[in-house]
Amino acid sequence: MTIVRLTAQDLVEDFHAAFSGAFGFFDGYGRNMDAWIDVMGSLTASPPGLSEFRLADGETLTLLIMDAERLRRSDPRQYSELLECSAIVNGRYATKGESGPIALAMEG
């Protein structure tokens, strides 16, 4: 299991920049939730291309959101989209009979 910590402050300031920086999203990343789903859904893809970050097949990525309550209060839409879009990514894996790679952990 791999854990990536992201702060609510960074997500509130610029959600897409925070994820792009943490995962090395490709230069043409569209900075919207459809593009986020595509990139986060390709973390086990071979060959790599949408992100510098790689997960092994079957590996779980835990997104640890620090001070998550701040994100929920400051930007409830983005908070909800993070939950929903993570579920969409995991659902795409489930349709292929695989375990979804994203686990969300909310702290604070």
N, C-alpha and C positions, 0 to 999 in steps of 0.2 A: 504494500500500500504506500502510495506517495501522498504527502500532505503539502498543499500550497496554501499559505496564509495570505489573506488579503484584508486590508483594513476598510472599515466602513467609510472612513474619511476619504481614502483614495477612490473608492467606488462612487461616493457621492460627488466628488470633484470631477471625475471623468472615468466612468465605468469601463468604457472601451479601452482607454489608455492603460488602465490598471491591468486588465486582462492581457492586452497586447504585450505589455512589458513583462508580465509574469510568465507568459507562455511563448513569447517570440513569434507572434502572429506575423504572417507574410505582409509584405509592403502594400499589397492591394486590398487589405482587409476593409470591408465595407462599413465598419463602425455602426452596425445595427444588429438587432437580435436575430434576424435570419442569418446573417453572416456569422454571428457568434455560434449559433447552432451548428452551422456547417463546419467551422473550425474545431469546436469542442467535440464534435462527432467524428472527427478525423484523427484523433490523438493516437489511435492504434493502427492507422492506415500505413500501408507500405506501397510505394515509397513515400517518404514524408514530403510535404509540400506546403501545407497551409499553416504549419506551426513548427518551430524548432523543438518543441516539447514532444516527447514520445512516451507512451505507455506500452508495456508488454501486453500481449494478449492475455485477457483475464485479470489484469491488474486493475485495482481500484484507485481512483484519484479522489482524495478528500479535499474539498474546498472548505477551508476553515475561515469563516468570516468573523473577524474580530470586531467587537462592539456592534453586533448585528442589529441590536435594537435601534441604534442611531440610524442605520441604513433604512430600517422599516419606517421610522418616524420622519426622516428627512426626505426620503424619496420612495414612498410606498409603491409607486408604479414600477420602479426599477427593482425593488425587493421582490415584488410579485413576479415580474418577468424572469428574474434569476431562478426562482423556484419552478416556474412553468417551463422555461426553456431547458433547464437541467432535466426535467422529466421527459421532455420531448427527445433530447439526446438519448437518454436511457431507453426510451420506448423504441427508438430506431434499432438499437442493439437487440432488444427483446424480440422484435419481429424477425430477426435473423437467428433466434434461439440462443443468444448470448446474454451474459449479464451486463447490465448497464455500468459504464465505468465511473460515473460521477456520484459521489456521496457528498451531501452538504452537511456541514457542522456549523452551527451558529453559536457564537460565544458572546456573552454580554449583552 
